[in-house]
């Protein structure tokens, strides 16, 4: 990865739960790998702060507690110190999504990192959820961490539909994870057998997909050497079926998806299947929006 003059700023969205432990480990690993800065943001529910203040008013003067935001800040700093992580802590009274979005814009972060519990119920992204809002509104890529950290990422896959949003995701993958094994994954449709039979139709669709892939790489401006170093996986079928299987088979660490708010690959997947890729892939996922 090519370092810029200014240090890279990463933002960890923390809710102080166990599910954020893996996200913290990954954020710390990436900050160390890229010689970057880490900002940890935690949102405090304003109603909880108000309740704590009302309770404090009933106590004698010598028993007045510190402000709730100060208590949370101290706990976060203590946890980070115990983990040996150097980070700036920001605790604000707001909803989680608004707190993260505001901090990301204010500090010009390069990536937003969050965690998801391993045993979370399988389901679709719901409109209005924190993850959904971050994916739709954050200008910085959003990395969701599922796996334990055993070192830097090794195998990174870009799931592409050859859209401009996918091109932005490809450039991000090469810029940040160019030292990893990079694979380009595309699942193409098939409409059944024609006059030449099923095999002829299969060959035709695959040839079309291969041509689209070549054009996609050429128009990315990556250069021949970089493009030749990217493995291509072109398969007939549905991405929500094929990609999770490939992730398990090829020991993929990270899948990158490109989205333009509600367009591109993410739009095709949201609401279209019972198991959304962003919830069911057994690896870390990153969503990238074009700048």
C-alpha positions in Angstrom: 0.0 0.0 0.0 1.3 3.5 -0.9 1.4 5.8 2.0 0.2 9.3 1.7 1.8 12.3 3.4 -0.9 12.6 6.1 -1.5 9.5 8.3 -4.4 7.4 7.5 -7.3 7.7 9.9 -9.4 4.7 10.7 -12.7 5.0 12.7 -13.9 2.1 14.9 -17.6 2.3 15.8 -17.8 0.8 19.3 -20.8 -0.1 21.4 -18.5 -1.6 24.1 -20.0 -5.1 23.6 -18.1 -8.3 23.1 -18.9 -8.3 19.4 -16.7 -5.2 19.0 -13.6 -7.1 20.3 -12.8 -8.6 16.9 -13.4 -5.3 15.2 -11.1 -3.6 17.6 -8.4 -6.2 16.9 -8.7 -5.7 13.2 -8.8 -1.9 13.5 -5.6 -2.0 15.6 -3.9 -4.4 13.1 -4.7 -2.2 10.1 -3.7 1.0 11.9 -0.3 -0.6 12.8 0.1 -2.1 9.3 -0.6 1.2 7.6 1.1 3.4 10.2 -2.2 5.1 10.7 -4.3 6.7 13.4 -7.3 5.1 15.1 -10.4 6.9 16.4 -12.9 5.1 18.5 -16.4 6.5 18.5 -19.1 5.5 21.0 -22.6 6.9 21.0 -24.4 7.4 24.3 -28.2 7.3 24.3 -29.3 10.8 25.4 -32.2 9.3 27.4 -29.7 7.2 29.4 -27.6 10.3 30.2 -30.8 12.2 31.3 -31.8 9.3 33.5 -28.3 9.3 35.1 -28.5 13.0 35.7 -32.0 12.8 37.3 -30.7 10.0 39.7 -27.6 12.1 40.5 -29.8 15.0 41.6 -31.2 12.9 44.5 -27.7 12.2 45.9 -25.9 14.3 48.5 -23.2 16.7 47.2 -20.3 14.4 48.3 -21.8 11.5 46.3 -22.3 13.3 43.0 -21.0 11.0 40.2 -19.1 12.2 37.1 -21.0 12.8 33.9 -22.0 9.6 32.2 -20.1 10.4 29.0 -17.0 10.9 31.1 -17.5 7.5 32.7 -17.9 5.8 29.3 -14.8 7.6 28.0 -12.8 6.4 31.0 -13.9 2.8 30.5 -13.1 2.8 26.8 -9.7 4.3 27.4 -9.0 1.7 30.1 -10.1 -1.2 27.7 -7.8 0.2 25.0 -4.9 0.5 27.3 -5.4 -3.1 28.5 -5.3 -4.2 24.9 -2.2 -2.2 24.1 -4.1 -0.1 21.5 -3.2 3.5 20.9 -6.4 5.4 19.9 -8.3 8.6 20.4 -11.7 8.2 22.1 -14.8 10.2 21.3 -18.0 9.7 23.2 -21.0 11.7 22.1 -24.7 11.8 23.0 -26.4 10.8 19.7 -27.7 7.8 17.8 -24.9 5.4 16.7 -25.2 6.0 13.0 -25.3 9.8 13.3 -22.3 9.8 15.7 -20.2 7.7 13.4 -21.2 9.7 10.3 -20.5 13.0 11.9 -17.1 11.9 13.3 -16.1 10.3 10.0 -16.8 13.6 8.2 -15.2 15.8 10.8 -11.9 13.7 11.0 -11.8 12.8 7.3 -11.4 9.1 8.0 -10.4 6.6 5.3 -12.4 3.7 6.7 -15.2 2.9 9.1 -14.9 -0.4 11.0 -17.5 -2.2 13.0 -18.3 -5.6 14.4 -21.1 -8.1 14.2 -21.8 -10.9 16.6 -21.0 -14.4 15.3 -24.3 -15.7 16.5 -26.5 -12.8 15.2 -29.7 -14.1 13.7 -29.5 -14.4 9.9 -31.5 -11.7 8.3 -31.6 -8.9 5.8 -30.4 -5.4 6.4 -33.3 -3.4 7.7 -33.9 0.1 6.5 -33.0 2.5 9.3 -30.5 0.2 10.9 -27.1 1.5 11.8 -25.3 -0.7 9.2 -27.8 0.2 6.5 -27.5 3.9 7.1 -23.7 3.7 7.2 -23.6 1.8 3.9 -26.0 4.3 2.2 -24.5 7.5 3.6 -20.9 7.1 4.6 -18.4 8.3 2.0 -15.7 6.2 3.6 -15.7 2.4 3.0 -17.5 0.5 5.7 -15.7 -2.7 7.0 -17.7 -5.2 9.0 -15.5 -7.6 11.0 -16.7 -11.2 11.7 -13.5 -13.3 12.0 -10.8 -13.3 14.6 -7.6 -11.6 13.6 -4.7 -13.9 12.8 -2.6 -11.3 11.0 -3.1 -9.2 7.9 -5.6 -10.1 5.3 -4.3 -12.8 2.9 -7.1 -13.5 0.3 -9.3 -10.6 -0.7 -12.2 -11.0 -3.2 -14.0 -8.3 -5.1 -17.5 -9.3 -6.0 -18.3 -7.3 -9.2 -21.2 -6.6 -11.6 -18.8 -4.5 -13.8 -20.6 -1.3 -12.7 -18.8 2.0 -11.9 -19.4 1.3 -8.3 -17.5 -2.0 -8.7 -14.7 -0.2 -10.4 -14.3 2.1 -7.3 -14.3 -1.0 -5.1 -11.6 -2.6 -7.3 -9.4 0.5 -7.1 -9.8 0.5 -3.3 -8.9 -3.2 -3.1 -5.7 -2.7 -5.1 -4.7 0.4 -3.2 -5.1 -1.0 0.2 -4.7 -4.8 -0.3 -2.5 -5.0 -3.3 0.0 -7.2 -1.4 -2.7 -9.8 -0.8 -4.0 -12.5 -3.1 -6.7 -10.6 -5.1 -9.6 -12.4 -6.9 -12.3 -10.9 -9.1 -15.6 -12.8 -8.6 -18.5 -12.5 -11.1 -21.6 -14.7 -11.3 -23.3 -14.5 -14.6 -26.9 -15.7 -15.5 -28.0 -18.3 -17.9 -31.4 -18.4 -19.6 -31.5 -22.1 -20.5 -30.7 -24.1 -23.6 -30.9 -22.7 -27.1 -30.8 -24.3 -30.6 -27.2 -25.4 -30.0 -27.9 -27.0 -26.7 -27.1 -26.2 -23.1 -23.3 -26.4 -23.5 -23.3 -23.9 -26.3 -25.4 -21.5 -24.3 -23.1 -21.9 -21.3 -20.0 -21.2 -23.5 -21.7 -18.2 -25.0 -22.6 -16.7 -21.6 -19.1 -17.4 -20.2 -17.5 -15.7 -23.3 -19.7 -12.7 -22.7 -18.7 -12.5 -19.0 -15.1 -12.9 -19.9 -15.2 -10.1 -22.4 -17.0 -7.8 -19.8 -14.3 -8.7 -17.3 -11.5 -7.8 -19.7 -13.1 -4.5 -20.5 -13.7 -3.8 -16.8 -10.0 -4.4 -16.0 -8.8 -2.3 -18.9 -11.0 0.6 -18.0 -9.9 0.5 -14.4 -6.6 2.0 -15.3 -4.7 -0.4 -13.0 -2.0 -1.3 -15.6 -1.3 -4.7 -17.2 1.0 -6.0 -14.5 -1.6 -5.4 -11.7 -4.5 -6.8 -13.8 -2.6 -9.9 -14.7 -2.0 -10.5 -10.9 -5.7 -10.7 -10.2 -7.3 -14.1 -10.3 -10.6 -14.3 -12.2 -13.6 -16.4 -11.0 -16.4 -16.5 -13.5 -19.2 -18.9 -12.7 -22.8 -19.3 -13.8 -25.4 -18.9 -11.1 -26.5 -16.6 -8.3 -23.9 -14.6 -6.3 -25.8 -15.1 -3.1 -25.4 -18.9 -3.5 -22.0 -19.2 -5.2 -20.0 -16.5 -3.3 -20.5 -17.9 0.3 -19.5 -21.3 -1.0 -16.4 -19.9 -2.6 -15.5 -18.0 0.5 -15.5 -21.2 2.5 -13.7 -23.2 -0.2 -10.9 -20.7 -1.0 -10.4 -19.5 2.6 -11.3 -15.9 1.7 -10.6 -13.3 4.5 -12.4 -10.3 3.0 -15.0 -9.7 0.4 -15.4 -6.2 -1.1 -18.6 -4.9 -2.6 -19.2 -1.8 -4.5 -22.4 0.3 -4.1 -23.6 3.7 -5.1 -26.2 4.2 -2.3 -29.0 2.0 -3.7 -27.5 1.0 -7.0 -25.0 -1.6 -8.2 -24.5 -5.1 -6.8 -25.9 -4.1 -3.3 -29.2 -3.0 -4.8 -29.6 -6.3 -6.6 -29.0 -8.2 -3.3 -30.9 -6.1 -0.8 -34.3 -7.6 -0.3 -33.9 -10.1 -3.2 -33.0 -13.2 -1.1 -33.7 -14.5 2.3 -30.0 -14.5 3.2 -28.2 -11.3 2.3 -24.5 -11.5 1.5 -23.7 -8.8 4.0 -25.1 -11.0 6.7 -24.3 -14.5 5.6 -20.7 -14.4 4.2 -18.5 -16.2 6.7 -15.7 -13.6 6.4 -15.2 -9.8 6.8 -17.0 -7.6 4.3 -16.3 -4.1 3.0 -18.8 -1.8 1.2 -17.3 0.9 -1.0 -19.0 3.9 -2.6 -17.6 5.8 -5.5 -16.1 9.2 -4.5 
